[in-house]
Amino acid sequence: MQFLIITKQSSPPPPEMAVPLMEAMEAWVAQHRASGQLTSVWGFAGIAGGGGVVEARSHEELDAVMVAFPFGPFSTIEVIALSDIDQALAGAKATFQQMLEAMGGK
């Protein structure tokens, strides 16, 4: 399963924690890239935050990845489950077709 993770700074870390947090973030990114769990990652231009795509076999595995996110205590984190676009479109199309048929249309 793939999850889009969006993080935005909710409060600034204490200045003395900034460099250690960035080093921890570098290590976190390297670890999860190497494991294949972090398939894409980026920072936002001009604002404190970023995002990425995490590959996880379960919600529990995703939780284990995100609980170790170094900037977690200073961030608002949004998680969105992703689906294959072809499957999503086919499902939506089938649903709309069923609705039309139920209303007496074709």
Residue, then its C-alpha position, 0 to 999 in steps of 0.5 A: m500500500q502507498f501513502l502520501i505523507i504531507t508534513k507542515q511545521s506546527s511549532p518551531p523546535p528549540p534552536e538548540m535542537a535544530v541541527p540534531l533534528m536535521e541530522a536525525m531527519e537525514a538518517w531517517v530519510a536514508q534508512h527508509r530510502a534504503s529499505g524501499q519504504l520511502t519511494s519519494v521525498w521532498g521539501f516544500a519551497g519557502i515553508a517548513g515542511g515536506g512530503g513523500v510517498v511511503e510504501a507499507r504493507s499495513h497501517e501498523e507498518l506505516d505507524a512504525v515508520m511515522v512514529a520515528f519521524p524526527f520532526g513529528p512533535f513539531s509537525t502537523i502530519e496528513v496521511i492519504a492512502l493512494s490507489d492505482i488511478d486505473q482501478a480508481l477510475a474503473g471503480a468510479k465509472a462503475t459506480f456512476q453507471q449503477m447510479l444511472e441505471a438505478m435512475g432509469g438511464k443507460 
